[in-house]
Amino acid sequence: MVIHVTNNMIHESLTIHWHGQFQRNTPFMDGVPMITQCPIHSGQTFTYRFKADPAGTFWYHSHTPGSRSDGVLGALIIHEDSRPHGEKYGAKHAPSIGEVSNNDQHVIILQDWQHEEFDNLFLQHFGNGWFWPNNPIFPEPSDRHNFSLGPDGVAAVAVPYVSALINGRGRFENRLWHQDRPVENNVPYARFYVDPTAPDNRYRFRIVGGQMAFPLRVSVDAHLVTVIATDGFDIEPIHNVESVLVTPGERYDVVITANNPLRRKAYYIRASPDLSDAGYATDQPFQEVKALLIYGRESESYVEPPTGVLDVPRPCKTHPTYKCRIVNCPYAFLPPTYNAQCIHVDQLIRKVEDVPVPGLTALPASNNFWFNTAFLRAGPSISGIAFEPPSSPPLSQRDLLPNSVTPCPASCRSATSLQGCRCTNILTLDYNKPYQLIFTNVGAGGANEGSPHPIHVHGHSFHVLKVAFGELQSNGLYRRANSDLCCPCPDDEQVCCTEVDDGYKGSPHPIHVHGHSFHVLKVAFGELQSNGLYRRANSDLCCPCPDDERVCCTEVDDGNRHLTTSTNGTVPCHSPRFVNDEWNRDPNKISELNRENPVRKDTIIVPPGGYTVIRITSDNPGWWFVHCHVELHSVAGMAFVINEAPERQPLLIKPPGFPQCGDFTWTSQDFHRAVNAFVTPEVSLRARRFGRPNYHYVY
């Protein structure tokens, strides 16, 4: 692929990341500012050139802070000669390289639209300006928006949800604070045409999660779908799915059978926020974004009737005995009122696997790494560290290392550190070794203080061996962290302090790994109450107690509260572990790992109070960014970088003339030498008349 990117924005720099592409031997093209390249400044052009690999549904977006949320993104569909579902779902789904079938027009790009630029949202959120959506001019304390809550009662996002877009279009029907009544903006719906008379009336829709923060639940009125792929990788088809929950960064491919069940001209395609609390205004429901599934040829004119397309309720709402099947829930189950069945990501089975799961025979404990997502005083963090980018790209300017990075002192991960650190968090991996990464969402600023995080690994796909969720209450609300985990107590790291309080400040984190796909071996959730509300963290987890890290303080109670006195009852959980020490000694002993046929992804959710187990092989030398794909979180520091196979990086061929950037300073001695090195005739004449030039020195 060859893409020439010209930055015509006046005030912003730019890079473009090709989300999910491995960039083997071309890590310089990954598009992460100050990691793989210098930013593209206004008026500059940068040429990206790389091999399109792997094939599937991918996307591109800016990786400079905020511009993705402000709209710099698009779909990237890469074909191959054959694919597992090609025969079953018709020749349209297995086009030759370069061909474009009608079905390739069925691409849904999701966005959440805050009606505000990202910079303003960021300053309000992290500058303690708060949000006052219903009364921003003369707010009362009661008007302040705290958190948008998910169905499990866990805070999903700190900013208020406003509306969403499908392919850049979305109607906003609710009134704003200054309006007496709703004002319909009448934006034309995005349209997707299907032909029921065609021999093969099954259509592949590719759904791209381009949101800033909010998970969106996608469904089609009166139609069930078949899920056939995620993040570009085929899976065993999941049939009779009512909806798919898509978090930022993820992609899902679904097949719709165009059988026109109600004999109508058009049906709504919906994307609904996965939230349970009040909407933008307290007396109004949340805004769904809608598009149209139209039965007919695109060449035919379609005029929407004056009364609009008729709504069709979800089947689980009209038939109490029918449960809606929802793929990719970030919680163990939904409250009973939803009448739904969750199909979790680690229940998906890969269709074809030419990449074995790493470390099947043996995986040393030293190749197992833990990463806890949390919100500390230093900001959104991973394992107590808010990421500080290097001052120059370490991949292309190795000669400036280590001075170009901010080192992280060992105290950052101290069990008593509530502040956290802001530095360049680096994980160094040896070449061609199996590694297991365990992402948790527990402790202070995690668990029920954290949201699900979609994690993306640049430069790799990965095997998902396990995703373990936090524990929910019976009503579907978050209860506590997964009981497998242990966050060491600050004052005694042999004791677990995984659970401390129920602040309801958390959110799921979608984690994206650049340069890789990964195998998802397990996703374990927090414990829920019977009503689906969060109860506590997963019982697998141990957060070490601050005052005695040998003891677990995952749940703070009368038996361990005295071990949190140094932190006033707070447990940071920078270094969680499993309660079952055998799992810590041998990563292959973790229960319920899918090591036979785990799904491959590049972005995975880390549920509140739970944990996610993935595996990669370090066979792609480079510097690969790993971060939460909620942009507010990643920009503020919920990220780290993998320095993969540094001994092989000198073999990478840097493009000739590759741009360089970095810090600049010079000494006063150099300055004096410069100003005295050359004297113009005018200065010489003045010097003869007045003795010396009139220099201005700045110190």
Secondary structure, 3 states (H helix, E strand, C coil): CEEEEECCCCCCCECEEEECCCCCCCHHHCCCECCCECCECCCCEEEEECCCCCCEEEEEEECCCCCCCCCCEEEEEECCCCCCCCCCCCHHHCCCCCCCCHHHHCEEEEEEECCCCHHHHHHHHHCCCCECCCCCCCCCHHHCECCEECCCCCEEECCCCCEEEECCECCCCCCCCCCCCCCCCCCCCCEEEECCCCCCCEEEEEEEECCCCCCEEEEECCECEEEEEECCEEEEEEEEECEEEECCCCEEEEEEECCCCCCCCEEEEEEEECCCCCCCCCCCCCCCEEEEEEECCCCCCCCCCCCCCCCCCCHHHHCCCCCEEEECCCCCCCCHHHCEEEECHHHCEECCCCCCCCCCCCCCHHHEEEEEEEEECCEEEECCEEECCCCCCCCCCHHHCCCCCCCCCHHHHCCCCCCCEEECCEEEECCCCEEEEEEECCCCCCHHHCCCCCEEEEEEEEEEEEEEEEEEEEECCEEEEEEEEECEECCEEEEECCCCCCCCCCCCEEEEEEEEEEEEEEEEEEEEEEECCEEEEEEEEECECCCCCCEECCCCCCCCHHHHHHHCCCCCCCCCEECCHHHHHCHHHCCCCCCCCECEECEEEECCCCEEEEEEECCCCEEEEEEECCHHHHHHCCEEEEEECCCCHHHCCCCCCCCCCCCCCCCHHHHHHHHHHCCCHHHHHHHHHHCCCCCCCCC
